[in-house]
Amino acid sequence: MTVIPATEHGDYHYDIAAHHRTGQEHVHRYASEEPLQVGDVVRLEGRYWLIESVEPDGEELSGRAVAKPGRYRLTLRHPDGREETGAFRRFRPDAPRLGHSFSTLEDGHPVSWEVVVGQPARDKEGEIYLELIAERDFAELEELPDHELEHALARLEEEELPDGAAATLERAQQAGLSIELVALDPGEEPDWDEAERYIDALVLEEVEDDLLELCGVDFDRPRETWLATVKERLSTDLEQFRADVEGDEDEIERWSFRGGSIFVSVGTEDDESDPDKGHGWMARLVDSGVLGVAGFQRVRKADIQ
């Protein structure tokens, strides 16, 4: 698994066909310093994509590739051969890569891992994703790396587990669903007003193409209408997210964890663009930075005190 950066004058040139949620195919001209391979990750339209096929497959200087939205799943391979599989996650800049170190909790003590395998795999529906396998490296004996929340939760003592956490993580894993988590520190309250001001101040140049699509922008309409669509969608998302977490929590789960709160959504890739799904609210509000401005932290590493 390699993250291949685009270059302006690379030796290798490809037409990459990216298949969007709407079923549309967008073809991008892409140049790189090395040939693309199945399982490579590329950044197009502000989003990470996973190369599913390359033609011709070899050292040709030009060709065509097909890309699918980048997803990964992290698996812990224990020294005794046992494996623990996490939920699917969207590939973002902070996604783990080969050589990435982290720690989990085992019997209340931190243990260290390193990602040693990154390879393309297929889920039950035949869709491609990156399978990342981590093995124990015992680095905790010298220096402790960061915790990974999903696996830290899985290894906590039963009385420490947040209500419903284990069931939600297990459901996501078994169903092949994606999961999003954001956290508030102990005693912190969301700054909803600041989040609203942030949405009002957005300019189109700051909005990635992938977020435009998630917000339901019609690219056939005049460009000057796009920003209004994004702001309206994000404002409604924020309103619905707030109402849910302050109300019945029908769409967004809340876990009490070590004095703070963790908010969780689970869903499919299609749910990320659905205006009525909590997983869609979370995906858009996280990607746009709105929840970050409100004081929420996207959780991948269990560094909550």
Secondary structure, DSSP 8 states (H G I E B T S, - for coil): --B----SS-SEEEEEEEE-TTS-EEEEEEEESS---TT-EEEETTEEEEEEEEES-SS-SEEEEEEEE-EEEEEEE-TTS-EEEEEEEE--TT---TT-EEEEEETTEEEEEEEEEEEEEE-TTS-EEEEEEEEE--GGGT----BBHHHHHHHS-GGGS-TTHHHHHHHHHHHT-EEEEEEE-TT----HHHHHHHHHT--GGGS-HHHHHHTT--TTS-GGGHHHHHHHHHHHHHHHHHHHHTTT-SSSEEEEETTEEEEEEEE-TGGGG-TT-HHHHHHHHHHHTHHHHTT-EE-SB----
